[in-house]
Amino acid sequence: MRQRKGTVAVRELFSLLSSNAGRKQWTWESFTEKVCNFMSHEKCLKHVKIPCSCIASSLVRIPVAHCFGPPGHYKRKFCTVCRKQLESLAFRCEVCELHVHTDCLPFACSDCRQCHQDGHQDHDTYHHHWREGNLSSSARCEVCKKTCGSSEVLSGMRCEWCGILAHASCYIIVPPECTFGRLRNMILPPNCVRLVSRNFSKMHCFRISESLQTEPDEDEDVDGLTQGSVKDAQISTDSSKQTLKIFDGNDAVKRNQFRLISVPRIAKSEEVVEAALRAYYVNDDQQHYELQTFSQQTLFSDDIINRNDATEETNPGPVFREAVPEAWIIRAKSKDHEVIRIYPGWLKVGMAYLSLRIDKESTTQTVIKEVLPQLGRQTECLQNFKLLEVLMGSKQVQRMVLDDQEVILSRLKDIRKTSIRQMNQTRFYIVENNKSVVRVNLFVGGLPPQLSAEEYTNILKDDLAIKTNLLSLSHVYSVQGAVVLEMSCFSEAERIYMLAKDTTVNDKQLTAAVIPEVLHTKLPQNCCPLLVFVNPKSGGLKGRDLLYSFRKLLNPHQVFELTNGGPLPGFHTFSQVPYFRVLVCGGDGTVGWVLGALEEIRHMLVCSEPSVAILPLGTGNDLGRVLRWGAGYSGEDPYSILISVDEADDVLMDRWTILLDAQEAVESAENGILEPEPPKIVQMNNYCGLGIDAELSLGFHHAREEEPGKFNSRFHNKGVYVKVGLQRISHTRNLHKDIKLQVDQHEVELPSIEGLIFINIPSWGSGADLWGSDHDNRFEKPRIDDGLLEVVGVTGVVHMGQVQGGLRSGIRIAQGSYFRVTLLKPIPVQVDGEPWIQPPGQIIISVAGPKVHMLKKSKQKQKKTGSLKETRTDSVSITEVGH
């Protein structure tokens, strides 16, 4: 390769090939772009369309910060900034497809997806949100139908809402308005979500668990420039070259965050300045900048920021000296006048920005006075407008209102003195001076249940020192021990949020989550958004990958992590949505958890009976098997899963209430007197077992509690079950002598058995048919919605193994709708895989409330959905792309 020099190559070269150029092999007649490492054939330069990294930030339409998770290794991915392959630790956005090296992170554009309205540049029409590269090599352009992806370079474009794929030369033909593609009816539209989140990070806004995120300390350089920049310029072993440390301002010097550049030892000052600007992706004329030197002692001096501008008066010397200085700092030369861009804060003025010439006399007020006539607002009062300084950082978009008498030229000088890179990411917006109403909704869980609103307020006053004049309890969920606080102050909301995470009430940890507001009146008529619950601890930690995938495919505000407050925050967010569906990603226990929460809160939902689909992540996954969702998730394409949910059939399923009334007295916590244990109520979806079945579950449960880290794969979990079963293979328990069974008010004589199982679905113990398929005139054919339970007995571990292998079925005992079991001694009991030892007493099983609506995977043959990157565009017709 050879490098092309000159203004075009350095500052204005665009970085993506056309459809034909992208598929050809690189030759010695190619060019390498010197800023973002883009390679192109000479004859293909005229076809490139996408801007270089050094000017990409200036083309961002609406600045939205990214949501970066912890650094990791991402194979076959390319950095969006430097375009090189990610061979070391890198960051990825949890909301969009942006990948970036750790040292390139500060230079990434704040061009994430806008997933909600926050009071800044809100609008109802959404355009495609294009992201370049990281497509599969088989990805095809929706316009020309030719291959547009590559595994060797960053190429091809994809809309991160609808998933349409196109070449850089083709995507400009696609109409700008996005219809959200095949998943349009499942996506919660961004214009229907409102979240004012000034003081909250993106991790907090999208409720992304901080346990999966290691936030670097303020002084750490995980995302800084010190370590990673070595990959850009290794210490040169060429005696004709020298490696220099370059700082871009006072802030970088204070943090010791620098970039390394390699230049010839006889380089001119202008050439070194140009190389330094390139290292910081600054697209500006090098004549406006100079380099100043700092010694090692000065570099780490605490007074470097407050040197009374002594460094500004130092005349820059030539770069080539006998003693090469330790480091250099880029300084902008003083200007008497400058041209700045002013962006309108509203989007219906027909222009992206306007250019304005300023001088030493230009203040905020004079700028507003000059701009309004050009925007057709000359008749309006100046006091109705304000000038915003917006720093478009990759992690956070910061907004600051400028004082009316602020001298703009001085402000620009201060920004450049702090950071040249920061100046490159700063914009000025003129906005209407409306006083917006602050409203932040904060969910607080983990409180004592069954209390009044006044009692919850007193607890929050005592433990969180809440200020009642700044908040109110908008919702109280006393059964679950949770409240929703409506805050009118950003700082108070942030304080309570951070304090709640470190507070315990009655030895129970509080949970806190920022809750968005769904504007249900703006939802499209045919919109049925999908509420997604994911248990990240299920399925060998595959839940974490699913969280990431579903946040990208849908609106992240409709994806909830169950370890952060359980299902209640999600149901509260969707409480006013007229029609929605639910997807639960987890094991049978997780499904039962969500269904139980739905039963408790359904009277507060506008859509009181949402249909529930399952993505099985557990060990047994019996309910998932019955509803055709499979034996367990094994890495299927998340997009095809969502398509299956959209096409699934609605079925009904019985749920059962189990009343546990122990006769054994327990010691009262208050007065130490023995009192009868109060009855307990649990819900059952799949099955309830007594005896040997529950004993094996209890053994597995104890093993998992001792070494929870080992139970992260389905194969290992089943192995432990087998081991526990072998330990009890010779165990005998005359269960029929220890219990009595009554079915629909009739006594039932039990055969000689070791286990008694009540089944609601035709799957037990990871897919076994315990009831059997043989016809029996004594009983009706079992169904999951017939209002009946089947009662089956097993004679021991060997019998259970034979059932698991399909060699035998259980002993059919009864079928009914009301059951009373009398325990004569303590017996192991398990309900949907949750085991315990039940003292002597009564167990009553009866039908619970209304039947629950479940989603059963459609049996009809599905169209091949392929991969996510290839098929999310099946709803985009040829007419929609302008052909």
Disulfide bonds with the S-S distance in Angstrom:
none
